Amino acid sequence: MSEAVVDDILALLPPLLQSLEALSFVARHLHPPDFDRVMEMVGAPEDTLQAARSQLSEWPDRFAGVRAALEAGSDAALSAFALLRAVQHGNGDLAMAFRALRYAPQAQEALYPLAAKFPPINEFFLDPGVCEDADLLARLAEPAAQTTGIVHDHNEPGSRGGFSLYVPEYYTTSRAWPLVVALHGGSGNGRAFLWSWLRDARSFGAMLIAPTATGSTWALSGADTDTPNLMRILETVRSRWNVDPTRLLLTGMSDGGTFCYVTGLDSASPFTHLAPVSATFHPLMAAMADAERLRGLPIHLVHGRLDWMFPVEVARHARDALAAAGANVTYREIEDLSHCYPREVNAEILRWLNVS
């Protein structure tokens, strides 16, 4: 690799990864009354990124793929910050802030293929607690097994009903693997929501499916076209990979969390564990559920005390109603969480699923 290429990468990677961490911080702490304070807390890593991006030199053609990935990741991060700064300066609303954060998964998707080549990117896609795990790092350093990594099945942006799949690169057929099915929030899509869980699935050894609803959101009323589609996706994956039938987790954010109840409490559901996050709940969901299905069913509830869309009292009622109906409920209420996805709970949920 030429000296100019090395210098460019050394200048670009730190602010790029710092910018992505900053966007993750904003996404986690996005509470309307605190928006300006949160933006001040992250500083301005995009300024250094913009400078490094604009000063890239000419690269040999053999590095074109690497350059394209770094440029795409940088441009997505910069686009996110441009919209966030517009909101901060009074030129946009909160809806624009949420649109801005949609660029972060695009940046991660662009960068992930470089994780095997660049240790800082590899570390970015690992839980901090395992970054010095010699055994895991050695397994990730080996050539990826066939049929592993990220696959998108009819899940292009704007499409409905497809799914994105992550299989750890060190997957082997010699054991059954836990599976996380993670449902996006209203108007979202699985291709983007995949990145809410990929770091943890990669770090702790779980397969991950992020499906996209068949409609604009999950089938919370009317005809349920999503449950049959989820079963189709699940059977597709189970037919090709060795999935542990005793560790099938259904989780989701907001509308996705609510749909965990709708489909996961059905007597025919194959899911062994449910983990709704920032979801709404009606007591009739517990009252109408199959009593045998609920008895002892592990359910892990996560909700924010600052949630402005579904007040925390909703989650407390869900906890009490499900426990009274016989479910084995774990409840986590997060003091500083608004209506956001708290990625820090993923490792805890995986431990609860007996993933090590």
Secondary structure, 3 states (H helix, E strand, C coil): CCHHHHHHHHHHHHHHHHHHHHHHHHHHCCCHHHHHHHHHHCCCHHHHHHHHHHCCCCCCHHHHHHHHHHHHHHHHHHHHHHHHHHHHCCCCCHHHHHHHHCHHHHHHHHHHHHCCCCHHHHHHCCCHHHCCCHHHHHHHHCCCCCCCEEEEECCCCCCCCCEEEEECCCCCCCCCEEEEEEECCCCCCHHHHHHHCHHHHHHHCCEEEEECCCCCCCCCCCCCCHHHHHHHHHHHHHCCCCEEEEEEEEEEECHHHHHHHHHHCCCCCCCCEEEEECCCCCHHHHHHCCHHHHCCCEEEEEEECCCCCCCHHHHHHHHHHHHHCCCEEEEEEECCCCCCCCCCHHHHHHHHCCCC
